[in-house]
Amino acid sequence: MRTPEIKHIDGPAAFTKAFGVSRETIALLETYAALLKRWQKTINLVAPSTLEDVWHRHFADSAQLWPLRPDGANAWLDLGSGAGFPGLVLAILAAEAGGIRQTLVESDSRKAAFLREVARETGVAVDILCARIESPETHSKVNSVDCVTARALAPLPRLFALAEGCFSSSTVGLFLKGRGAQIERDAALADWDFESDLVPSVTEAGSAIVVVRRLRRKVL
């Protein structure tokens, strides 16, 4: 896995240069950043040490998934959305390109309320489910999708178990992982059949995006 050059995204100008977005998209992300800092005072949305580096640690980290999206992916699902990373950032980027049907699943009611506030203030259309991912009711509402995303939710074997009900033969998973991505992928092979690629992160050296296709549980 070749490590790309890591460029620090320290604000709107650097983000625009890195991802080629419009001024309108930057304005939405600035609204997002302001709300994150305001709500962080009462709800622990992100690690406090990352709050002043939101453009790199959260916005750019999420946005790097956008170029990896499968062709024609319209129905998206973000698992364990937390403060909206990566799902809500991707929805904001997608709004510029005509939009996608993005569903955010977050079981914490306070975080779900934050997601709704960001969606309202930015005008980005997303579906927010305040529910447990593993709940049958959740899967009945979502069904299979074109793309599944997650960041810092669970090790890959557990993440696959949470996501399998949303995978069809054409679904692609984009999972942000740290330095243990290869180890997690190898561990998942014990119980799962899948095709995958490790794409080096552009925001953190040694980290990777695990791109997963044709996920299915092994029949033992």
VENUR-V218918 format. One record per residue. N is the residue number from 1. RES is the residue in one small letter. PHI is phi in degrees with one decimal (NA if undefined). PSI is psi in radians with two decimals (NA if undefined). Layout:
N_RES_PHI_PSI / N_RES_PHI_PSI
//
This chain:
1_m_NA_1.92 / 2_r_-76.9_2.25 / 3_t_-84.0_2.16 / 4_p_-76.4_2.91 / 5_e_-67.8_2.24 / 6_i_-93.2_2.06 / 7_k_-111.3_2.25 / 8_h_-74.2_2.21 / 9_i_-96.2_1.69 / 10_d_-96.3_0.10 / 11_g_170.1_-3.02 / 12_p_-56.5_-0.72 / 13_a_-64.3_-0.79 / 14_a_-67.0_-0.63 / 15_f_-65.1_-0.76 / 16_t_-59.6_-0.77 / 17_k_-64.4_-0.69 / 18_a_-74.2_-0.65 / 19_f_-117.4_-0.07 / 20_g_63.5_0.65 / 21_v_-91.7_2.92 / 22_s_-83.0_2.95 / 23_r_-64.4_-0.56 / 24_e_-65.0_-0.71 / 25_t_-66.3_-0.73 / 26_i_-60.2_-0.70 / 27_a_-61.8_-0.69 / 28_l_-65.5_-0.72 / 29_l_-67.5_-0.59 / 30_e_-65.2_-0.69 / 31_t_-61.4_-0.76 / 32_y_-58.2_-0.85 / 33_a_-61.0_-0.72 / 34_a_-64.7_-0.73 / 35_l_-66.8_-0.67 / 36_l_-60.8_-0.79 / 37_k_-66.8_-0.62 / 38_r_-69.2_-0.82 / 39_w_-73.2_-0.48 / 40_q_-60.7_-0.40 / 41_k_-65.3_-0.44 / 42_t_-119.8_-0.34 / 43_i_-128.5_2.35 / 44_n_-79.9_1.51 / 45_l_-83.7_-0.70 / 46_v_-138.3_2.89 / 47_a_-59.9_2.24 / 48_p_-53.7_-0.56 / 49_s_-67.7_-0.29 / 50_t_-99.0_-0.09 / 51_l_-63.9_-0.66 / 52_e_-82.4_-0.04 / 53_d_-121.4_0.63 / 54_v_-63.3_-0.57 / 55_w_-66.9_-0.59 / 56_h_-90.2_-0.94 / 57_r_-69.7_-0.47 / 58_h_-121.1_-0.90 / 59_f_-70.1_-0.91 / 60_a_-68.4_-0.65 / 61_d_-59.4_-0.68 / 62_s_-74.7_-0.77 / 63_a_-65.0_-0.41 / 64_q_-65.6_-0.24 / 65_l_-76.9_-0.43 / 66_w_-59.0_-0.77 / 67_p_-67.3_-0.25 / 68_l_-91.6_-0.01 / 69_r_-63.0_2.51 / 70_p_-70.5_2.64 / 71_d_-59.8_2.34 / 72_g_71.9_0.29 / 73_a_-75.1_1.94 / 74_n_-109.6_-0.61 / 75_a_-99.1_1.99 / 76_w_-118.1_2.62 / 77_l_-135.8_2.20 / 78_d_-111.8_2.12 / 79_l_-96.3_2.33 / 80_g_59.9_0.97 / 81_s_-64.5_-0.49 / 82_g_60.3_-2.07 / 83_a_-88.6_0.17 / 84_g_106.5_0.24 / 85_f_-110.8_2.13 / 86_p_-94.4_-0.15 / 87_g_-56.7_-0.81 / 88_l_-72.9_-0.61 / 89_v_-62.3_-0.75 / 90_l_-63.2_-0.66 / 91_a_-64.0_-0.66 / 92_i_-66.4_-0.75 / 93_l_-64.3_-0.67 / 94_a_-67.9_-0.52 / 95_a_-57.8_-0.58 / 96_e_-69.8_-0.49 / 97_a_-101.8_0.30 / 98_g_107.0_-0.11 / 99_g_87.9_2.77 / 100_i_-135.9_2.89 / 101_r_-92.5_1.73 / 102_q_-103.9_2.22 / 103_t_-114.1_2.23 / 104_l_-107.4_2.21 / 105_v_-110.2_2.09 / 106_e_-145.5_2.13 / 107_s_-82.0_-0.36 / 108_d_-79.3_2.05 / 109_s_-64.2_-0.57 / 110_r_-69.7_-0.72 / 111_k_-68.2_-0.66 / 112_a_-62.0_-0.66 / 113_a_-63.9_-0.68 / 114_f_-63.2_-0.78 / 115_l_-59.1_-0.73 / 116_r_-63.8_-0.67 / 117_e_-66.7_-0.75 / 118_v_-63.4_-0.75 / 119_a_-60.7_-0.72 / 120_r_-66.9_-0.77 / 121_e_-71.1_-0.54 / 122_t_-93.5_-0.28 / 123_g_75.1_0.30 / 124_v_-86.6_2.26 / 125_a_-83.6_1.96 / 126_v_-138.1_2.70 / 127_d_-99.7_2.25 / 128_i_-116.7_2.06 / 129_l_-106.5_2.00 / 130_c_-89.2_1.55 / 131_a_-159.9_2.86 / 132_r_-75.6_2.38 / 133_i_-61.4_-0.70 / 134_e_-77.7_-0.08 / 135_s_-67.1_2.34 / 136_p_-58.2_-0.58 / 137_e_-63.9_-0.65 / 138_t_-63.0_-0.82 / 139_h_-65.8_-0.57 / 140_s_-68.5_-0.47 / 141_k_-82.1_-0.50 / 142_v_-96.5_-0.83 / 143_n_60.5_-2.79 / 144_s_-80.0_2.62 / 145_v_-131.1_3.03 / 146_d_-82.2_-0.57 / 147_c_-146.4_2.34 / 148_v_-118.1_2.32 / 149_t_-126.1_2.73 / 150_a_-165.1_2.62 / 151_r_-138.7_2.24 / 152_a_54.2_0.68 / 153_l_-97.1_-0.89 / 154_a_-166.3_2.78 / 155_p_-58.4_2.70 / 156_l_-54.9_-0.75 / 157_p_-58.0_-0.74 / 158_r_-71.6_-0.69 / 159_l_-61.9_-0.70 / 160_f_-62.9_-0.71 / 161_a_-62.9_-0.63 / 162_l_-71.8_-0.58 / 163_a_-96.0_-0.24 / 164_e_-58.1_-0.61 / 165_g_-67.2_-0.25 / 166_c_-101.7_-0.04 / 167_f_-93.4_2.30 / 168_s_-108.5_-3.08 / 169_s_-66.1_-0.32 / 170_s_-107.6_-0.04 / 171_t_-68.9_2.50 / 172_v_-117.8_2.32 / 173_g_-101.8_2.35 / 174_l_-121.6_1.81 / 175_f_-119.1_2.04 / 176_l_-75.9_2.17 / 177_k_-133.1_2.79 / 178_g_-89.0_-2.63 / 179_r_-68.9_-0.28 / 180_g_-93.5_0.35 / 181_a_-58.9_-0.77 / 182_q_-64.6_-0.73 / 183_i_-64.0_-0.76 / 184_e_-63.6_-0.72 / 185_r_-63.4_-0.74 / 186_d_-64.6_-0.68 / 187_a_-65.5_-0.61 / 188_a_-68.3_-0.39 / 189_l_-67.3_-0.27 / 190_a_-65.6_-0.61 / 191_d_-121.3_-0.10 / 192_w_-131.9_2.50 / 193_d_-101.5_2.33 / 194_f_-167.5_2.79 / 195_e_-103.3_2.51 / 196_s_-154.7_2.75 / 197_d_-131.9_2.58 / 198_l_-105.8_2.02 / 199_v_-105.5_2.12 / 200_p_-59.2_2.41 / 201_s_-66.7_2.52 / 202_v_-96.4_0.01 / 203_t_-115.4_-0.31 / 204_e_-146.1_2.07 / 205_a_-60.0_2.35 / 206_g_88.7_-0.29 / 207_s_-86.3_2.94 / 208_a_-152.7_2.78 / 209_i_-101.3_2.20 / 210_v_-92.8_2.01 / 211_v_-97.5_2.06 / 212_v_-117.4_2.35 / 213_r_-133.6_2.72 / 214_r_52.4_0.86 / 215_l_-76.1_2.27 / 216_r_-154.8_2.52 / 217_r_-73.2_2.42 / 218_k_-70.5_2.49 / 219_v_-94.7_1.94 / 220_l_-93.1_NA
//
